[in-house]
């Protein structure tokens, strides 16, 4: 007989975790503070499922690049110093991980997690209508503006591997929508098979399936105040509507997880990487890119999601400020109009900003916490959509008392 498990957080991480736990035979209650599922970082992210192309932010040379980015008002990074120990502790840990050796080991862990997530999502998506979630597998093209950067990346590609180095003409041949802005590019690397989908639609479709499951209860507008302990073990949570008991609790509430864990003496090394996006309608007169495109230097993603173009970018370290900055949105407009001037109706684009909880090294925190009965599925940063399906299965297996299907080296709280 399964346990009574409570999952806190109704974004893509929490909903996929709830599904994996139900499939493992548990009774699951899912609590979400918003009035709908997927209203936080899952709402309007880039939509890319980058299983085979991962690029951890912490790397050798990034601190120097960050100084240049900060001098550029349209650059991918903004930093606002705050009297917040979380910000400075996170930055110090981040700087300690900006080494090539650390980046390479992190990349290998994330590639393994991505491969497993692709399999897990493949199993799940068999029961989801691809059109309703805007699921496609057009491949991913990372374009480079700097010739030296492109040559360096090309030299590191594995012979016979999936990635293909393309010169400027080959990039345009692969994605004709690049023709207008091609003179800005030095080349690109194409990874076939990479997918795109609407993260919010996937999350909500899965939540709708869960609502019909006899072992599931979903509660919206449920504000969790604190975790409940008895005899040194997590026994549930205190909400604005009273106590909700459980045999086990899984924290999957993004940045909110940090505040919930702190009173128990658990210091989750999470900090929000604020990102922005535009979602612009596509009509018959537009020529959007069919391939998912990433502008490497500008850290901007372009993906056609159904009848809309999603443009996502920015890594702003500005605390928990969720306000939409007109200056950052204007920068997104300039970027997309420069590279894809005829791809969508930018005058009617919807702006969005969200906080993506990240660890200093870029790996999520999965598995047991120091407090019995409390489990963690947090810290996915900008790759929550990509890794959600693998993370959910891993945590469900651990909660069930079984071993992880992947090695957890580097993916636990102790390693973060």
C-alpha positions as CSV (number, residue, x, y, z in Angstrom):
1,X,0.0,0.0,0.0
2,X,1.3,3.4,-1.0
3,X,2.0,6.3,1.3
4,X,0.1,9.6,1.6
5,X,2.5,12.1,0.0
6,X,2.0,15.8,-0.1
7,X,3.7,17.8,-2.9
8,X,4.1,21.6,-2.5
9,X,4.2,23.5,-5.8
10,X,2.0,23.3,-8.9
11,X,4.4,24.2,-11.6
12,X,5.9,21.7,-14.1
13,X,8.2,20.3,-11.4
14,X,5.4,19.7,-8.8
15,X,2.8,18.4,-11.2
16,X,5.2,15.9,-12.9
17,X,6.3,14.8,-9.4
18,X,2.7,14.3,-8.4
19,X,2.1,12.2,-11.5
20,X,5.2,10.0,-10.9
21,X,4.2,9.4,-7.3
22,X,0.6,8.4,-8.3
23,X,2.0,6.1,-10.9
24,X,4.2,4.6,-8.2
25,X,1.1,3.7,-6.2
26,X,1.0,6.6,-3.7
27,X,-1.9,8.8,-2.6
28,X,-1.0,12.3,-3.5
29,X,-2.2,15.8,-2.5
30,X,-0.8,18.7,-4.6
31,X,-0.9,22.2,-3.1
32,X,-0.5,25.3,-5.3
33,X,-0.8,28.9,-4.0
34,X,-2.0,30.3,-7.3
35,X,-5.5,30.0,-8.8
36,X,-4.2,27.9,-11.7
37,X,-1.4,25.4,-12.3
38,X,1.8,26.6,-13.9
39,X,1.6,30.3,-13.0
40,X,5.2,30.8,-11.9
41,X,8.4,30.1,-13.8
42,X,6.4,27.5,-15.9
43,X,4.1,30.0,-17.4
44,X,5.9,31.5,-20.4
45,X,9.4,30.1,-20.5
46,X,11.4,29.5,-23.6
47,X,9.7,26.2,-24.3
48,X,12.8,24.4,-25.4
49,X,13.5,20.8,-24.3
50,X,17.2,20.8,-24.6
51,X,18.1,17.2,-23.8
52,X,21.4,17.0,-25.6
53,X,22.6,20.6,-25.5
54,X,23.2,21.9,-22.0
55,X,25.5,24.8,-21.1
56,X,25.9,25.4,-17.3
57,X,26.2,29.1,-16.5
58,X,29.2,28.6,-14.2
59,X,32.3,28.2,-16.4
60,X,35.8,29.4,-16.7
61,X,35.8,32.9,-18.2
62,X,32.2,33.7,-17.2
63,X,33.1,36.3,-14.5
64,X,35.1,38.3,-17.1
65,X,32.2,38.0,-19.6
66,X,29.8,39.0,-16.9
67,X,31.6,42.3,-16.5
68,X,31.2,43.0,-20.2
69,X,27.5,42.0,-20.1
70,X,26.9,44.4,-17.2
71,X,28.2,47.3,-19.3
72,X,25.7,46.5,-22.1
73,X,22.2,47.8,-21.4
74,X,20.8,45.2,-23.7
75,X,23.1,42.5,-22.4
76,X,21.9,39.1,-21.0
77,X,22.8,40.0,-17.4
78,X,21.8,42.6,-14.9
79,X,22.9,42.7,-11.3
80,X,21.4,44.7,-8.5
81,X,23.3,44.4,-5.2
82,X,21.1,43.8,-2.2
83,X,21.5,43.5,1.6
84,X,20.6,39.8,1.3
85,X,22.8,37.1,2.5
86,X,21.3,34.6,0.0
87,X,22.5,36.8,-2.9
88,X,26.0,37.1,-1.7
89,X,26.3,33.5,-0.5
90,X,25.0,32.3,-3.9
91,X,27.4,34.5,-5.8
92,X,30.4,33.3,-3.8
93,X,29.5,29.7,-4.4
94,X,28.8,30.5,-8.1
95,X,32.3,32.0,-8.5
96,X,33.9,29.0,-6.9
97,X,32.3,26.8,-9.5
98,X,33.5,28.9,-12.5
99,X,36.1,26.4,-13.5
100,X,36.4,24.3,-16.6
101,X,36.7,21.1,-14.7
102,X,33.6,21.8,-12.7
103,X,31.7,22.8,-15.9
104,X,32.6,19.6,-17.7
105,X,31.5,17.3,-14.8
106,X,28.3,19.3,-14.4
107,X,27.6,19.1,-18.1
108,X,28.0,15.3,-18.1
109,X,25.5,15.0,-15.2
110,X,23.0,17.2,-16.9
111,X,23.4,15.3,-20.2
112,X,22.6,12.1,-18.4
113,X,19.6,13.7,-16.7
114,X,18.5,15.1,-20.0
115,X,18.6,11.7,-21.8
116,X,16.6,10.1,-19.0
117,X,14.1,13.0,-19.1
118,X,13.6,12.6,-22.8
119,X,12.7,8.9,-22.3
120,X,10.4,9.8,-19.4
121,X,8.6,12.5,-21.4
122,X,8.3,10.2,-24.3
123,X,6.4,7.7,-22.2
124,X,4.2,10.5,-20.8
125,X,3.5,12.3,-24.1
126,X,2.0,9.1,-25.6
127,X,-1.2,10.0,-23.8
128,X,-1.1,13.7,-24.6
129,X,-2.3,15.3,-27.8
130,X,0.9,16.8,-29.4
131,X,-1.1,19.6,-31.0
132,X,-2.8,20.6,-27.8
133,X,0.6,21.1,-26.1
134,X,2.4,22.5,-29.2
135,X,4.9,19.6,-29.2
136,X,7.4,19.4,-32.1
137,X,10.9,18.1,-32.6
138,X,12.5,20.5,-35.1
139,X,16.0,20.3,-33.6
140,X,17.9,23.1,-32.0
141,X,20.3,25.5,-33.8
142,X,22.7,27.5,-31.6
143,X,24.0,30.5,-33.7
144,X,27.3,32.3,-32.9
145,X,28.1,35.9,-33.8
146,X,31.8,35.8,-32.8
147,X,33.9,33.8,-35.3
148,X,36.5,32.9,-32.6
149,X,33.8,31.6,-30.3
150,X,32.3,29.5,-33.1
151,X,35.6,28.0,-34.1
152,X,36.3,27.1,-30.5
153,X,33.0,25.4,-30.1
154,X,33.3,23.6,-33.4
155,X,36.7,22.2,-32.4
156,X,35.2,20.6,-29.3
157,X,32.5,18.7,-31.1
158,X,32.8,15.0,-30.8
159,X,33.4,13.2,-34.2
160,X,30.3,11.2,-35.1
161,X,28.3,12.9,-32.4
162,X,24.8,14.3,-32.9
163,X,25.9,18.0,-33.2
164,X,26.6,19.4,-36.6
165,X,28.7,22.5,-37.2
166,X,27.3,24.7,-39.9
167,X,28.7,27.8,-41.6
168,X,26.5,30.8,-42.2
169,X,25.2,29.6,-45.5
170,X,24.3,26.2,-44.1
171,X,22.5,27.9,-41.1
172,X,20.3,29.8,-43.6
173,X,19.7,26.7,-45.7
174,X,18.6,24.9,-42.6
175,X,16.5,27.8,-41.3
176,X,15.5,30.2,-44.1
177,X,14.0,32.7,-41.6
178,X,17.6,33.6,-40.7
179,X,18.3,35.0,-44.2
180,X,17.5,38.6,-43.3
181,X,19.8,38.6,-40.2
182,X,22.5,36.2,-41.5
183,X,25.2,38.8,-41.9
184,X,25.3,39.0,-38.1
185,X,26.3,35.4,-37.8
186,X,29.6,33.4,-38.0
187,X,28.0,30.0,-37.9
188,X,26.0,27.6,-35.8
189,X,25.7,24.2,-34.2
190,X,22.6,22.1,-35.0
191,X,21.4,19.3,-32.7
192,X,18.7,17.2,-34.5
193,X,15.7,15.9,-32.5
194,X,15.6,18.5,-29.8
195,X,12.0,19.4,-29.0
196,X,9.8,22.4,-28.1
197,X,6.4,22.5,-26.4
198,X,4.3,24.9,-24.3
199,X,5.4,24.2,-20.7
200,X,2.2,25.7,-19.3
201,X,0.0,23.6,-21.5
202,X,1.9,20.4,-20.7
203,X,1.6,21.1,-17.0
204,X,-2.1,21.9,-17.2
205,X,-2.9,18.9,-19.4
206,X,-1.1,16.6,-16.9
207,X,-2.9,18.3,-14.0
208,X,-6.2,17.7,-15.7
209,X,-5.3,14.0,-16.0
210,X,-4.3,13.9,-12.4
211,X,-7.7,15.4,-11.3
212,X,-9.4,12.3,-12.7
213,X,-7.1,9.9,-10.8
214,X,-8.7,8.2,-7.7
215,X,-5.5,8.6,-5.6
216,X,-5.0,12.3,-6.3
217,X,-6.3,15.5,-4.7
218,X,-5.3,18.9,-6.2
219,X,-5.8,22.1,-4.2
220,X,-5.4,25.5,-5.8
221,X,-5.1,28.8,-3.8
222,X,-3.5,26.8,-1.0
223,X,-1.0,28.9,0.8
224,X,1.6,26.8,2.7
225,X,2.8,28.7,5.8
226,X,5.2,26.2,7.3
227,X,6.1,22.5,7.4
228,X,4.7,20.4,10.2
229,X,7.0,18.3,12.4
230,X,6.3,15.6,15.0
231,X,8.9,13.4,16.7
232,X,11.6,14.9,14.4
233,X,9.8,13.9,11.2
234,X,7.9,15.9,8.6
235,X,4.2,15.0,9.0
236,X,2.5,17.5,6.7
237,X,2.2,21.3,6.2
238,X,0.3,24.1,7.8
239,X,-1.8,26.1,5.3
240,X,-4.0,29.1,5.5
241,X,-6.9,26.6,5.6
242,X,-5.4,24.4,8.4
243,X,-3.1,21.5,8.7
244,X,-2.7,18.9,5.9
245,X,-1.2,15.7,7.1
246,X,1.0,13.3,5.1
247,X,3.5,10.5,5.5
248,X,6.0,12.4,3.3
249,X,6.3,15.9,1.9
250,X,8.0,16.8,-1.4
251,X,9.2,20.4,-1.8
252,X,8.8,21.4,-5.4
253,X,7.8,25.0,-5.0
254,X,10.6,26.8,-6.7
255,X,12.1,29.7,-4.7
256,X,9.3,29.3,-2.0
257,X,11.0,26.0,-1.1
258,X,13.9,28.0,0.4
259,X,11.7,29.8,2.9
260,X,9.8,26.7,3.8
261,X,12.9,24.7,4.5
262,X,14.8,27.4,6.5
263,X,12.9,27.0,9.8
264,X,13.9,23.4,9.9
265,X,17.6,24.3,9.6
266,X,17.9,23.4,5.9
267,X,19.7,26.1,3.9
268,X,18.8,25.5,0.3
269,X,21.4,27.3,-1.9
270,X,18.7,28.8,-4.3
271,X,18.6,32.2,-5.9
272,X,16.2,33.5,-8.5
273,X,17.5,34.0,-12.1
274,X,15.0,36.4,-13.4
275,X,14.1,35.8,-17.1
276,X,11.8,37.6,-19.6
277,X,9.9,36.5,-22.6
278,X,7.7,37.8,-25.4
279,X,5.0,35.7,-27.0
280,X,4.0,37.1,-30.4
281,X,1.2,35.9,-32.6
282,X,2.0,34.4,-36.0
283,X,-0.3,35.0,-39.0
284,X,-0.2,33.8,-42.6
285,X,2.0,36.8,-43.6
286,X,4.8,36.0,-41.2
287,X,7.9,33.8,-41.7
288,X,8.8,32.3,-38.3
289,X,11.7,30.0,-37.7
290,X,10.7,26.4,-37.7
291,X,13.9,25.2,-36.0
292,X,14.4,26.2,-32.4
293,X,17.1,28.9,-32.4
294,X,19.4,30.1,-29.6
295,X,21.5,33.2,-30.1
296,X,24.6,32.2,-28.0
297,X,26.1,35.6,-27.4
298,X,22.8,37.3,-26.6
299,X,21.5,34.3,-24.6
300,X,18.2,34.6,-26.4
301,X,15.9,31.7,-27.4
302,X,13.5,31.7,-30.3
303,X,10.9,28.9,-30.6
304,X,7.7,28.6,-32.5
305,X,5.1,27.3,-30.1
306,X,1.9,26.5,-32.0
307,X,0.7,29.7,-33.7
308,X,3.0,32.0,-31.6
309,X,6.7,32.8,-31.4
310,X,8.3,32.6,-28.0
311,X,11.3,34.9,-27.4
312,X,13.0,34.3,-24.1
313,X,16.2,35.7,-22.5
314,X,18.0,37.4,-19.6
315,X,19.6,36.2,-16.4
316,X,19.0,39.0,-14.0
317,X,20.2,38.8,-10.4
318,X,17.8,41.3,-8.9
319,X,16.3,39.5,-6.0
320,X,12.7,38.5,-5.8
321,X,11.4,41.3,-7.9
322,X,8.8,39.9,-10.4
323,X,7.9,43.2,-12.0
324,X,8.2,43.4,-15.8
325,X,10.9,45.9,-16.7
326,X,10.0,48.0,-19.8
327,X,13.8,48.3,-20.6
328,X,14.3,44.6,-20.6
329,X,11.2,44.0,-22.8
330,X,12.4,46.7,-25.2
331,X,15.8,44.9,-25.4
332,X,14.0,41.7,-26.3
333,X,12.1,43.5,-29.0
334,X,15.3,44.9,-30.5
335,X,16.9,41.5,-30.5
336,X,14.1,39.6,-32.2
337,X,13.4,42.4,-34.7
338,X,17.1,42.4,-35.7
339,X,17.4,38.6,-36.2
340,X,13.8,37.7,-37.3
341,X,12.2,40.9,-38.5
342,X,9.3,39.2,-40.3
343,X,8.6,36.2,-38.0
344,X,5.6,37.4,-35.9
345,X,3.4,40.3,-34.9
346,X,5.6,42.0,-32.4
347,X,3.3,44.9,-31.8
348,X,0.9,42.5,-30.1
349,X,3.4,40.5,-28.2
350,X,2.7,39.6,-24.6
351,X,5.5,40.3,-22.2
352,X,6.3,38.1,-19.2
353,X,8.9,37.9,-16.4
354,X,9.5,35.0,-14.1
355,X,11.9,33.9,-11.3
356,X,13.8,30.6,-12.0
357,X,15.3,29.2,-8.8
358,X,18.9,28.1,-9.5
359,X,21.7,26.5,-7.6
360,X,25.2,28.0,-8.0
361,X,26.5,25.1,-10.1
362,X,23.4,24.7,-12.3
363,X,22.4,21.2,-11.1
364,X,19.0,20.5,-9.4
365,X,18.7,19.3,-5.9
366,X,17.0,15.9,-5.8
367,X,16.2,13.4,-3.0
368,X,16.2,13.3,0.7
369,X,16.6,16.3,3.0
370,X,18.3,16.1,6.4
371,X,14.8,15.9,8.0
372,X,13.1,12.5,7.7
373,X,10.0,12.5,5.6
374,X,11.0,15.7,3.7
375,X,12.1,15.3,0.0
376,X,13.5,17.8,-2.4
377,X,12.9,18.5,-6.1
378,X,14.2,22.0,-6.5
379,X,16.9,24.3,-8.2
380,X,16.4,23.5,-11.9
381,X,17.1,27.1,-13.0
382,X,16.3,27.7,-16.6
383,X,16.1,24.0,-17.5
384,X,13.1,23.0,-15.3
385,X,11.0,22.0,-18.3
386,X,13.8,19.9,-19.7
387,X,14.6,18.0,-16.5
388,X,11.2,17.9,-14.9
389,X,10.2,14.4,-16.1
390,X,13.5,12.8,-15.1
391,X,13.5,14.6,-11.7
392,X,10.0,13.5,-11.0
393,X,10.7,9.8,-11.6
394,X,13.9,9.9,-9.5
395,X,12.2,11.5,-6.5
396,X,9.2,9.1,-6.8
397,X,11.5,6.1,-6.8
398,X,13.4,7.4,-3.7
399,X,10.1,8.2,-1.8
400,X,9.0,4.6,-2.6
401,X,12.2,3.3,-0.9
402,X,13.9,2.2,-4.2
403,X,17.2,3.3,-5.6
404,X,17.5,6.2,-8.1
405,X,17.4,5.1,-11.8
406,X,20.4,7.5,-12.3
407,X,23.4,8.1,-10.1
408,X,22.8,11.0,-7.8
409,X,26.4,12.1,-7.6
410,X,26.3,15.9,-7.8
411,X,22.5,16.1,-7.7
412,X,21.9,16.1,-3.9
413,X,21.7,18.8,-1.3
414,X,25.1,17.8,0.0
415,X,26.7,18.4,-3.4
416,X,24.9,21.7,-4.2
